[in-house]
Amino acid sequence: MSIDNIISKVYKKSIADELGIKEGDILLSINDQKIEDIIEYKFLICDEYLELKIQRGKQVYVYEIEKDYDEDIGIEFLNPIIDKTRSCKNKCIFCFIDQLPKGMRHTLYFKDDDSRLSFLQGNFITLTNMDENDIDKIIKYKISPLNISVHTTDSELRVKMLNNKNAGKIYDIMKRLAKANIQMNCQIVLCPGINDGKYLEKTIEDLAKLYPNVNSVAIVPVGVTKFREGLENLDTFDKESATKVIEYISCKQNQFLKTINTRFVFLSDEFYVLADKKRPSFDEYEGFVQLENGVGLMTKFEEEVNRYLTFVSVRLKTKRKVTIVTGKSAYNFIKNISEKIMNNIEGLQINVYKIENTYFGESITVSGLVTATDIINNLKDKNLGDMILIPKSMLKQDEDVFLDDYTIDDLEKILNVKIIPCEVEGRTFIRKLLERKE
């Protein structure tokens, strides 16, 4: 029996808990149908009447359940997708994983390209490793929304960029999904001199034809580390080229506002930092649908800080010294935010340190790719005060582990100071600054 169907958690006071289903039980079937993956499971448990066949040791039990249509039964599985995760079959010219050095945590070297993870966790997929059965299942079970890495809709160029002969079929697949009313958000990793210019124009216009099923498009600049030996040479964006992209996308946004009543295509914050240009306003991000791509993260955070400081009617007080670490691209922004907070909180001293990324190379400037190694090298001789506040994006999801496999405990012992991870959310950020030393 595969371990994929092993129940790892039963929520208290849930249907499963009341029936006596236990952690370690194995789900064999629902209504006599075997479960291939989490999508099928989610679809089958929507029925109002269920027969669950459960194995416990050598015994098999059948549980009959009557419930509301949309009511969950309250279990999780040891393997979240109840199947093997599908790995990426592409060899993208810009792939960040191919640019990683040796010695990082092993999970970073796995490239997933799985539609189920796109639906469950928001991962971006390329649609290159899907057969007809996979597409039919997405349509049948309404797996939506999907996050899709498009990069270009030009078939010949996409085959070249992804180094996959099947990569050129993407627009036909997306048209089919749109016809079935599947919702999609799209991503373009923009590589200067490759998929910009006329190719970017074609891609944006093609995707806009699928609106509203294609809900939004995010454009992020290609990231290049110092570990590209044996890989194709890629240019990166500078102030001039980033400015040109901003000007072009601003024109496209104005066009789409008139034709489809949305800006539709959005740039990641990195472009505005590189160009030293003013970021769009809070309302111009239209609900921040692509935060995972860094689209509007700074604007949203600044607005949240301002609102919280305005909301607090009395002047806040504390007596503490806090260190904040950030990447090069967010340094000036975080420094300005910190000064504003200090002006509103008596007795608070914040020192912001810009962490130079020597681990991946100086061209990598985002905070989420800062390693513990570089934090140590930058801060080991500094007076760090009561604690160090770091963005949670520096850590593995749901674990206190940095990219280079150091843990928070490791870093605390080396620097002899408390390390506090924090979500990039204004109210949470300020409250963390005010927490007492443990």
Buried (B, 14 or more C-beta within 10 A) or exposed (E): EEEBBBBBEBEEEBBBBEBEBEEEBBBBBBEEEEBEBBBBBBBBBBBEEBBBBBBBEEEEBEBEBEBEEEBBBBBBBBBBBBBEBBEBBBEBBBBBEBBBEEEBBEEBEEBBBBBBBBBBBEBBBBBBBBEEEBBEBBBEBEBBBBBBBBBBBBBEBBBBBBBBEBBBBBBEBBBBBBEBEBBBBBBBBBBBEBBBEEBBEBBBEBBBBBBBBBBBBBBBBBBBBBBEEEBEEBEBBEEEBBBBBBEBBBEBBEBBEEEEEBBBBBBBBBBBBBBEBEBBEBEEBBEBBBBBBBBBBBBBBBBBBBEBBEEEEEEBEBEBBBBBBBBBBBBBBBBEBBEBBBEBBEEBBBBBBBBBBBBBBEBBBBBBBBBBBBBBBBBEEEEBBBBBBBBBBBBBEEEBBBBBBBBBEBBBEBBEBBBBBBEBBBBBBBEBBBBEEE
